Amino acid sequence: MSEQMDEMLKDELDHVKDVNNPRLVIKNDEDADDVLRILKALDAKDQDNKKVADHNVAAVDAWLSRKQAETQSDREYYTNLIKSYFASKRSSDPKYRLDVPNGRVSTRKNPAGLNYVDDLVLKTLTEQGADEFIRTKHEIDKKSLKKEGRFANGKFILPTGEIVDGVTEKPSTTTIKIDIN
């Protein structure tokens, strides 16, 4: 942002203090334009603050990554020491568990199972006609339902005359949108 723009924004933000003034009332388009200019200045200030924060976040993330990399080799060394000790104890006592004040070491048995390459399995099952192993997702085609049906007496009716439960009318709403140039 240019230095001249910074000065203009600072000047505008000085006027923001008037916002807390209960006497501030928009009486005409010029007053509204002034308030929009203040909103624009506040947006610019937020963007500047975000840039500073992003820079600091990036610096902190880089520092943390560097520190974690420094401890990773030590972590691997000590983890392997514990695993070796635990394995040697387990070889003499298959039910051995290490449970000390600073932690526990035990084993977990993962059941055998299957790994899937979903796209390939789906293609193969489809080609073989094994549809009983293929699940189909059912969902409402809201666009065509809205196009074909209509409301009558508070009920949603299909062209065949059948009533569809669970459909209600949503009234239109109007919102005020502020665009700042």
C-alpha positions in Angstrom: 0.0 0.0 0.0 1.4 3.4 -0.9 2.4 5.9 1.8 -0.2 8.4 0.5 -2.9 5.7 0.9 -1.7 4.9 4.4 -2.1 8.6 5.4 -5.6 8.7 3.9 -6.6 5.6 5.8 -5.2 6.9 9.0 -7.1 10.1 8.5 -10.3 8.1 7.9 -9.7 5.9 10.9 -9.4 8.9 13.1 -13.0 9.7 12.2 -14.1 6.2 13.3 -14.1 7.4 16.9 -17.1 9.4 15.9 -19.0 6.1 15.4 -19.5 5.7 19.1 -21.0 9.2 19.1 -24.8 8.8 19.6 -25.3 12.0 17.6 -23.9 10.4 14.4 -26.9 10.1 12.0 -26.8 9.6 8.3 -29.0 12.3 6.9 -28.1 12.2 3.2 -26.1 10.4 0.5 -23.0 12.3 1.3 -23.1 11.1 5.0 -23.7 7.6 3.8 -20.7 7.9 1.5 -18.5 9.1 4.4 -19.6 6.0 6.4 -18.8 3.7 3.5 -15.3 5.4 3.2 -14.8 4.6 6.9 -15.9 1.0 6.3 -13.4 0.8 3.5 -10.6 2.1 5.7 -11.5 -0.4 8.4 -11.3 -3.2 5.8 -7.9 -2.0 4.7 -6.7 -1.9 8.3 -7.9 -5.5 8.8 -6.0 -6.6 5.6 -2.9 -4.9 6.9 -3.3 -6.6 10.3 -3.8 -10.0 8.5 -0.6 -9.5 6.5 1.4 -8.9 9.7 -0.3 -11.9 11.4 0.3 -14.1 8.4 4.0 -13.1 8.3 4.3 -13.9 12.0 2.5 -17.2 11.7 4.8 -18.3 8.9 7.8 -17.4 11.0 6.5 -19.3 14.0 5.6 -22.3 11.8 9.1 -22.3 10.3 10.7 -22.1 13.8 8.5 -25.0 15.1 9.3 -27.2 12.1 13.1 -26.6 12.6 12.9 -27.4 16.3 10.8 -30.5 15.6 13.4 -31.7 13.0 16.1 -31.2 15.6 14.4 -33.5 18.1 13.2 -36.2 15.5 16.5 -38.1 15.4 16.7 -38.2 19.2 13.1 -39.3 19.4 13.8 -42.2 16.9 16.9 -43.3 18.9 15.1 -43.4 22.3 12.0 -45.1 20.7 14.2 -47.8 19.3 15.9 -48.3 22.6 12.5 -48.8 24.3 11.3 -51.1 21.6 14.5 -53.3 21.8 14.2 -53.5 25.6 10.5 -54.4 25.4 11.1 -57.0 22.7 13.8 -58.7 24.8 11.5 -58.8 27.8 8.7 -60.1 25.7 10.8 -62.9 24.3 11.1 -64.4 27.9 7.6 -63.4 29.0 5.0 -63.2 26.2 2.5 -61.3 28.5 5.1 -58.7 29.7 3.8 -55.1 29.8 6.0 -52.1 30.8 4.0 -49.8 33.1 6.1 -47.1 34.8 5.3 -43.6 36.1 6.5 -42.0 32.8 4.5 -44.2 30.5 3.4 -47.6 29.3 4.6 -50.0 26.6 2.4 -52.8 25.4 1.3 -54.5 22.2 -2.0 -54.4 20.3 -3.1 -57.0 17.9 -4.6 -55.7 14.8 -7.1 -58.1 13.2 -6.4 -59.4 9.7 -8.6 -57.7 7.1 -8.7 -56.5 3.5 -7.3 -53.5 1.8 -9.2 -52.1 -1.1 -8.4 -50.0 -4.2 -12.0 -48.7 -4.4 -12.1 -47.7 -8.0 -10.6 -50.9 -9.3 -12.8 -53.1 -7.1 -15.9 -51.2 -8.2 -15.0 -51.5 -11.8 -14.3 -55.2 -11.5 -17.5 -55.9 -9.6 -19.5 -53.9 -12.2 -18.0 -55.8 -15.1 -18.7 -59.1 -13.4 -22.3 -58.1 -12.7 -21.8 -58.7 -8.9 -24.2 -55.8 -8.0 -25.0 -57.3 -4.6 -21.7 -56.0 -3.5 -22.3 -52.5 -4.7 -24.1 -50.0 -2.6 -26.1 -47.2 -4.3 -26.6 -43.9 -2.6 -30.2 -42.6 -2.7 -30.8 -38.9 -2.5 -33.5 -36.5 -3.6 -33.2 -34.8 -7.0 -34.4 -31.5 -5.5 -34.1 -29.5 -8.8 -36.5 -31.8 -10.8 -38.8 -32.2 -7.8 -39.2 -28.5 -7.5 -39.7 -28.1 -11.2 -42.4 -30.8 -11.5 -44.3 -30.4 -8.2 -46.4 -27.6 -6.9 -48.0 -26.4 -3.6 -51.7 -26.5 -3.0 -53.4 -25.9 0.3 -50.1 -26.1 2.1 -49.2 -29.5 0.6 -46.6 -30.3 -2.0 -48.2 -32.3 -4.9 -46.7 -34.2 -7.7 -48.2 -34.0 -11.3 -49.7 -37.5 -10.6 -51.7 -36.0 -7.7 -49.7 -37.7 -5.0 -48.8 -35.7 -1.9 -45.1 -35.6 -0.8 -44.6 -35.3 2.9 -41.7 -33.4 4.3 -41.7 -30.5 1.8 -42.6 -27.0 3.1 -42.6 -23.6 1.5 -39.7 -21.3 2.2 -40.6 -17.7 2.0 -38.4 -15.3 0.1 -36.3 -12.9 2.1 -34.6 -9.6 1.4 -31.1 -8.9 2.9 -29.1 -5.7 2.7 -25.7 -6.2 1.1 -23.0 -3.6 1.4 -20.3 -3.5 -1.2 -17.3 -1.3 -0.6 -15.3 -0.2 -3.5 
